Each structure stands twice: as C-alpha cells, then as structure tokens.
Amino acid sequence: MKRILITGKNSYIGNSFSEWITNDEDFYVEKVSLKDDSWKEIIFSKFDVILHVAGIAHVSSDPKMEEHYYKVNRDLTIEVAKKAKKDGVKQFIFMSSIIVYGDSDKLDGTISISTVPKSSNFYGNSKLQAEEGIVSLQTNNFNVVIIRPPMIYGKGSKGNYPKLAKLAKVTPVFPDFPNKRSMLHIDNLCEFIKLMIINNESGFFFPQNKDYVCTSEMVALIASASGKRLGLTKMFNPLIRKLLKLELVNKVFGNLIYDKQMSIYKDEYQIRNLEESIKLTESVNWFE
C-alpha cells in the first residue's frame, strides 16, 4: 500500500485525486493544511509520498501580493520538500504549471522540450524558483516529480474554464476562430498522478489531453452539453487576429500547446477525450 499525504486540504487537485483513488485499496490518503505551522509537527516518515498541491493558484498583478506568492509558492514548497527528505519520504510530487514558460503571446505558441522557461509574472516565477529549489534534493532514495500541467478543467474547477462555460450558456453566437490549446481534464491528471506514484517516478512531466483544444469547439460542446443553442461565425476573425496581442484576447484565442511528444507516457493516462470530459464537467450530478 502507498501512503500519501496531500498538502492543501481544500485544493481542487488534491480533493479530486483523493476522490479518484478512494476505493483503491492500494492507496491510503491523508490531507493536511499548511495555513499554520502545525504541519511541522507531523511525522512525515509514515508516508511514502507527499503530493504537494498547496499554493496560490491564481495570477495576480497586484505588486503587494508578490512577496506572499514567493513565500507560499516557493519558500513553503522547498521547506516541505526538505522535511519530506529528512523524514525519509520516498517521493515528492510538486504541481507546477505551464505558466513557467510565460504568456502565449510571448511565445510562438508551441512549447517543445528545448523551450527554456521564462515566466512573465511573479506567479510563474514563484513556481519556477520552487522547482529549482527542490530538484536539487533528488537522490536515489528521494524522487522528485515536477508536473507542469496546462490549463486544468473539470467539475468544480476554477480559472478560465468556468468563465468560458458561463459565456457558452448565455451567448447565441461565438467566433469560429482556429486555435490550439493544450488542456488537461482533471480525471486525466488524477490518473497521471496515480501512475507517477505506482511507478515511483522522478523528473519533469508535461501531461495533457490526447488532442489539442480549439476554443470555439470547446464552447460549442459546453453549450450543447448544457442544452443551449449556439452558432459559430467567422465574421469576427479579422478583428480577433488584429487583437491577439491583447492579453485577454490571446488567452481565449491564442495558441499555447505542448509538443505531443513531451506528453507521451509508457502507461495510458489520457482516459477522457474532449467531448466526454465536457459532458462530465457540465453534468449536474457528477461528484454529487
């Protein structure tokens, strides 16, 4: 049996993963909050794996928040990893982000294995510096896994997906604009984490859905799953192309993808395709 401690009691990823393996007798899970120092009294040695998902997950441009981002996303991550190693934990899994590569409008749209991370805000930089601080802890007896997922979505997720879903349910038309985004449904991520633990992996990993997502296609699928009628039109495409340098427009219609070769793994984890994942995400009774 693998004994797992999840940092971040109210984490979307942590709670989803705990639910994912709840009936698997090969796993035992506990969760802990890092909001105060009580976690330091926990004896980590009784766990095989630390799944570190605690942190600030949203992007802020408020300069007053910068110090807090580094304190939580970088310093706390390194502190937890060092305690895990000292206490004899065998594996430390850190949830980083595609954000370490910067905004899509700063890239050519495609991230390859040779793309050098270059964050464009202190959220991304705090994640990148956390990676740098824990990767050096890797030894034969302490495996460090760093996962850089693209946008994660699923029932109850936060971030950009709920905003798109809300729009899909009220707008009668939406631009039919060709773009590609790497995305990751929460079930695919949970299965991937499970495989990381089973195989006692170490290193950097870039999981994503099997197929790239076109924003227009996703919005249409959300509307359909919600029983709404939505028409796609190309009439706005010339304007969108002119406005792609704007951050908001680029986040919706820009390209940001991982080379698919980066996301291949020896075991199957991409168990949900796009259409199925949208139906599950928009299902009223899912997880209830």
Buried (B, 14 or more C-beta within 10 A) or exposed (E): EBBBBBBBBEBBBBBBBBEBBEEEEEBBBEBBEBEEEEBEEBEBEEBBBBBBBBBBBEBBEEEEBBEBBBEBBBBBBBBBBBBBBEBBBBBBBBBBBBBBBBBBBEBEBBBEEEBEBBBBBBBBBBBBBBBEBBBEBBEEEBBBBBBBBBBBBBBEBEBBBEEBBEBBBEEEEBBBBEBBBBBBBBBBBBBBBBBBBEEEBBEBBBBBBBBBBBBBBBBBBBBBBBEBEBEBEEEBBEEBEEEBEEEEBBBBBBBBBBBEEBBEBEEEBBBBEBEEBBBBBBEEEEEE
